[in-house]
Amino acid sequence: MLYYIAYCLYIFFIVLQIDVLLYMLRNILPAGGYLRYFVEMLAAPALSPVQKLVKHSVLKSFRTDISPYILLIVLFYLGSLCSYVMEH
């Protein structure tokens, strides 16, 4: 049972990583308004807590939004943790 929960969370984290990557590339890729809105709508719930933390930290001095990068690192770690649970 724990294996299936870890597997579902692993897939969820991979999908969320892809969405955050598309969010980061939304200005580079020639996509329509609907696709850009869809990617931003899916990424917003995951990005908003990280953006609030960055806003109240020393990292606020950067001009670029580094919250997607931080979120990718956290999602990669959580995916690795789920992979470790599935193996053992």
Short mmCIF file of the C-alpha atoms (twelve columns), coordinates in Angstrom:
data_MODEL
# 
_entry.id   MODEL 
# 
loop_
_atom_site.group_PDB 
_atom_site.id 
_atom_site.type_symbol 
_atom_site.label_atom_id 
_atom_site.label_alt_id 
_atom_site.label_comp_id 
_atom_site.label_asym_id 
_atom_site.label_seq_id 
_atom_site.Cartn_x 
_atom_site.Cartn_y 
_atom_site.Cartn_z 
_atom_site.pdbx_PDB_model_num 
ATOM 1  C CA . MET A 1  0.000  0.000  0.000   1 
ATOM 2  C CA . LEU A 2  2.842  2.366  0.866   1 
ATOM 3  C CA . TYR A 3  4.426  1.553  -2.499  1 
ATOM 4  C CA . TYR A 4  1.335  2.726  -4.397  1 
ATOM 5  C CA . ILE A 5  1.082  5.945  -2.403  1 
ATOM 6  C CA . ALA A 6  4.761  6.687  -3.014  1 
ATOM 7  C CA . TYR A 7  4.342  5.849  -6.711  1 
ATOM 8  C CA . CYS A 8  1.364  8.195  -7.090  1 
ATOM 9  C CA . LEU A 9  3.228  10.992 -5.303  1 
ATOM 10 C CA . TYR A 10 6.285  10.344 -7.495  1 
ATOM 11 C CA . ILE A 11 4.179  10.744 -10.657 1 
ATOM 12 C CA . PHE A 12 2.548  13.862 -9.192  1 
ATOM 13 C CA . PHE A 13 5.937  15.450 -8.488  1 
ATOM 14 C CA . ILE A 14 7.145  14.675 -12.019 1 
ATOM 15 C CA . VAL A 15 4.051  16.286 -13.547 1 
ATOM 16 C CA . LEU A 16 4.482  19.309 -11.298 1 
ATOM 17 C CA . GLN A 17 8.153  19.577 -12.292 1 
ATOM 18 C CA . ILE A 18 7.159  19.602 -15.962 1 
ATOM 19 C CA . ASP A 19 4.564  22.267 -15.267 1 
ATOM 20 C CA . VAL A 20 7.068  24.460 -13.430 1 
ATOM 21 C CA . LEU A 21 9.548  24.052 -16.286 1 
ATOM 22 C CA . LEU A 22 6.867  25.136 -18.755 1 
ATOM 23 C CA . TYR A 23 6.108  28.057 -16.446 1 
ATOM 24 C CA . MET A 24 9.746  29.082 -16.587 1 
ATOM 25 C CA . LEU A 25 9.820  28.786 -20.390 1 
ATOM 26 C CA . ARG A 26 6.455  30.445 -21.038 1 
ATOM 27 C CA . ASN A 27 8.021  33.620 -22.429 1 
ATOM 28 C CA . ILE A 28 10.393 31.749 -24.729 1 
ATOM 29 C CA . LEU A 29 7.958  29.255 -26.231 1 
ATOM 30 C CA . PRO A 30 5.572  30.562 -28.873 1 
ATOM 31 C CA . ALA A 31 2.362  29.473 -27.204 1 
ATOM 32 C CA . GLY A 32 -1.121 30.866 -27.386 1 
ATOM 33 C CA . GLY A 33 -2.815 32.754 -24.606 1 
ATOM 34 C CA . TYR A 34 -4.856 29.764 -23.456 1 
ATOM 35 C CA . LEU A 35 -1.844 27.484 -23.044 1 
ATOM 36 C CA . ARG A 36 0.074  30.171 -21.155 1 
ATOM 37 C CA . TYR A 37 -2.938 30.758 -18.891 1 
ATOM 38 C CA . PHE A 38 -3.301 27.001 -18.280 1 
ATOM 39 C CA . VAL A 39 0.362  26.602 -17.310 1 
ATOM 40 C CA . GLU A 40 0.220  29.615 -14.983 1 
ATOM 41 C CA . MET A 41 -3.024 28.373 -13.439 1 
ATOM 42 C CA . LEU A 42 -1.494 24.961 -12.657 1 
ATOM 43 C CA . ALA A 43 1.759  26.388 -11.302 1 
ATOM 44 C CA . ALA A 44 0.259  29.150 -9.154  1 
ATOM 45 C CA . PRO A 45 -0.795 27.009 -6.133  1 
ATOM 46 C CA . ALA A 46 2.684  25.516 -5.850  1 
ATOM 47 C CA . LEU A 47 4.545  28.758 -6.507  1 
ATOM 48 C CA . SER A 48 2.637  31.116 -4.222  1 
ATOM 49 C CA . PRO A 49 3.972  29.744 -0.881  1 
ATOM 50 C CA . VAL A 50 7.525  29.781 -2.225  1 
ATOM 51 C CA . GLN A 51 7.078  33.337 -3.520  1 
ATOM 52 C CA . LYS A 52 5.863  34.439 -0.087  1 
ATOM 53 C CA . LEU A 53 8.903  32.865 1.571   1 
ATOM 54 C CA . VAL A 54 11.277 34.470 -0.911  1 
ATOM 55 C CA . LYS A 55 9.577  37.847 -0.487  1 
ATOM 56 C CA . HIS A 56 10.306 37.799 3.249   1 
ATOM 57 C CA . SER A 57 13.869 36.515 2.988   1 
ATOM 58 C CA . VAL A 58 17.259 37.846 2.035   1 
ATOM 59 C CA . LEU A 59 16.726 36.540 -1.512  1 
ATOM 60 C CA . LYS A 60 14.285 39.373 -2.188  1 
ATOM 61 C CA . SER A 61 17.105 41.519 -3.536  1 
ATOM 62 C CA . PHE A 62 17.195 39.585 -6.805  1 
ATOM 63 C CA . ARG A 63 15.331 41.193 -9.674  1 
ATOM 64 C CA . THR A 64 14.292 37.889 -11.170 1 
ATOM 65 C CA . ASP A 65 11.797 35.535 -9.614  1 
ATOM 66 C CA . ILE A 66 13.831 32.626 -8.256  1 
ATOM 67 C CA . SER A 67 10.874 30.818 -6.727  1 
ATOM 68 C CA . PRO A 68 10.472 28.383 -9.693  1 
ATOM 69 C CA . TYR A 69 14.106 27.335 -9.272  1 
ATOM 70 C CA . ILE A 70 13.662 26.745 -5.555  1 
ATOM 71 C CA . LEU A 71 10.442 24.841 -6.219  1 
ATOM 72 C CA . LEU A 72 12.187 22.618 -8.783  1 
ATOM 73 C CA . ILE A 73 14.867 21.728 -6.244  1 
ATOM 74 C CA . VAL A 74 12.239 20.886 -3.611  1 
ATOM 75 C CA . LEU A 75 10.163 18.835 -6.089  1 
ATOM 76 C CA . PHE A 76 13.241 16.938 -7.236  1 
ATOM 77 C CA . TYR A 77 14.091 16.129 -3.624  1 
ATOM 78 C CA . LEU A 78 10.533 14.959 -2.880  1 
ATOM 79 C CA . GLY A 79 10.530 12.828 -6.027  1 
ATOM 80 C CA . SER A 80 13.826 11.252 -4.966  1 
ATOM 81 C CA . LEU A 81 12.393 10.587 -1.520  1 
ATOM 82 C CA . CYS A 82 9.384  8.826  -3.066  1 
ATOM 83 C CA . SER A 83 11.709 6.813  -5.298  1 
ATOM 84 C CA . TYR A 84 13.713 5.767  -2.235  1 
ATOM 85 C CA . VAL A 85 10.517 4.672  -0.452  1 
ATOM 86 C CA . MET A 86 9.457  2.622  -3.479  1 
ATOM 87 C CA . GLU A 87 12.803 0.827  -3.597  1 
ATOM 88 C CA . HIS A 88 12.853 -0.142 0.079   1 
# 
